[in-house]
Amino acid sequence: MEIPITFEFSGTEFNVHFIFETLAFLIGFRFYVWLRRSQKDSINSENRLWIILGAALGALIGSRLLGALENPQLLMSVSWLSIYKSKTIMGGLLGGLIAVESTKKILGVKQSSGDLFVFPLILGISIGRIGCFLTGVIEPTFGIPTTFFMGMDLGDGLLRHPTALYEILFLILLGIGLTWTQHRLNLKNGSLFKIFMVCYFLFRFNLEFIKPHYYEWLSLTSIQWACLLCFVYYYKVFFSPKSLIL
């Protein structure tokens, strides 16, 4: 298989990454709707809709902001369209979290709202990463050159860490682990989302060490600093894991 992959239909070439990104949103959202119908949701439909809208807006802003901070030297020399195209799921998750908590505060919602999003997020991110992998070095999600046995030519003639594949594998294992945890432990409402966030951000913190960096502050990338903010916010998961269980 030669990477990057191109997709043509009726003489028109389509962006593979955009196709899988769109599929990630559509399939992830439909999975969420199915889960909400099959499980009892303690939040009424109107408030849940406002929470979803808040999450979408926060994710949109957060993903672009953190994506731009990945290479701040270019902020003064690129167009707003280029900044809009700079995005990262990490910023989306943090921006969505901040927006959801703010929306819940305005609505007076006390219940946790994150558990229903966990498995749709895992599915959606995994589908999106397939597009990242097939796009190769065109998208800034590839790894540094390596002699590791999993090194692959992603389009520039160098054997690189296929970090998108690493992430897909991790998400599959995380989904299996969270399913086991959900069925074996009597978790408090909201605990599943906290575990997901901590595990995923911990993985991404370490993954950054095998990705090329445009900018670092105190030897860490903006994504790694975002991960540290997540760890601070969910510090109880580390220091009091029993607080997650009823």
Buried (B, 14 or more C-beta within 10 A) or exposed (E): EEBBBEEEEEEEEEBBBEBBBBBBBEBBBEBBEEBBEEEEBEBEEEBBEBBBEBBBBBBBBBBBBBBBBBBEEBEEEEEEEEBEEBBBBBBBBBBBBBBBBEBBEEBEBEEBBBBBBBBBBBBBBBBBBBBBBBBBBBBBBBBBBBEEEEBBBBBEEBBBBBBBBBBBEBBEEBBEEBBEBBEEEEBBEBBBBBBBBBBBBBBBBEBBEBBEBEEEEEEBBBBBBBBEEBBEBBEEBEEEEEEBEE
